[in-house]
Each structure stands twice: as C-alpha cells, then as structure tokens.
Amino acid sequence: MTTDTMPPDAPPPAPPADLSHAGAVVDKAIEYMVGQEISALAIASALLGGALGLLSRTLSDQAVIGVLDNAIASVRAGQLRQTDH
C-alpha cells in the first residue's frame, strides 16, 4: 500500500534504518563546508543537485516530481521554518 492509498489515520511508514546514519554524514559534510567558508547557498545548491541526481537515477521522473511536490508543500505550509536549527 502506498502513502497515497493509506487511510488518513494510519501511522506513517517507518523511515529506512540507515536514514539516521545518512543524515549524520550529511550534517558532518555541511559542518565541514561551513568551516571552509563555503556559502550556505552554494552548500544547499550542491546538496540539492546531488540529491536530485541520485533520485533521478533511482526513481521515475513522476516519482521525483512527487518528492519535489511534497517539498514544495512543506515550504508553503511553513514546516521548514518551524524546525529548531
């Protein structure tokens, strides 16, 4: 069952076990680049470009569009501004 057909009260699927590890590696890479005085825009653009490249090699174009649509919806809902970073 996909998230599109799941009942609204169903819990979200569990994230992959290696997601935490991947996130920690990305956080360290960001820390390193900030320490190298690379601009936040350059860091974010490089990470986004790399992520899109990986997604396009592993998902259909329509699935990548779905990921991007979800990201856009999160921005519009203010969800990214609500994080404590």
C-alpha positions in Angstrom: 0.0 0.0 0.0 1.4 3.4 -0.9 1.0 6.6 1.2 -1.5 7.8 -1.4 -3.9 5.0 -0.6 -3.3 4.7 3.1 -6.1 5.6 5.5 -5.7 9.1 6.9 -5.4 7.8 10.5 -2.7 5.2 9.6 0.8 5.8 11.0 3.4 6.9 8.5 5.7 4.2 7.3 8.9 3.8 9.3 11.9 5.5 7.8 14.7 3.3 6.4 17.1 2.1 9.1 20.1 3.9 7.5 18.3 7.3 7.3 19.8 8.4 10.6 23.3 7.4 9.5 22.9 9.2 6.2 21.6 12.3 7.9 24.6 12.3 10.3 27.0 12.1 7.4 25.3 15.0 5.6 25.4 17.0 8.8 29.2 16.5 9.1 29.7 17.4 5.4 27.7 20.6 6.0 29.8 21.4 9.1 33.0 20.9 7.1 31.9 23.1 4.2 30.7 25.8 6.6 34.2 25.6 8.2 35.7 26.0 4.7 33.6 29.3 4.4 31.5 28.0 1.5 28.3 30.0 1.3 25.1 28.5 2.6 23.5 28.9 -0.9 26.4 27.0 -2.6 26.2 24.2 0.0 22.5 23.9 -0.3 22.6 24.0 -4.1 25.2 21.3 -4.3 23.4 19.1 -1.8 20.1 19.6 -3.7 21.7 18.9 -7.0 23.3 15.8 -5.7 20.1 14.6 -4.2 18.1 15.2 -7.4 20.8 13.4 -9.4 20.6 10.4 -7.1 16.8 10.4 -7.1 16.7 10.6 -10.9 18.9 7.5 -11.1 16.7 5.5 -8.7 13.2 6.8 -9.3 10.9 7.5 -12.2 10.5 11.1 -13.3 7.0 11.1 -11.9 8.2 9.9 -8.5 10.9 12.6 -8.4 8.1 15.2 -9.2 6.2 13.7 -6.3 9.1 14.2 -3.9 9.5 17.8 -5.1 5.8 18.4 -4.8 5.9 17.2 -1.2 8.9 19.5 -0.5 7.1 22.5 -2.0 4.0 21.7 0.1 6.2 21.6 3.2 7.7 25.0 2.4 4.3 26.5 1.7 3.0 25.1 5.0 5.9 26.7 6.9 7.1 23.3 8.1 10.8 24.1 7.3 10.6 27.4 9.3 9.3 25.5 12.4 12.5 23.4 12.9 14.9 24.3 15.7 18.2 24.7 14.0 
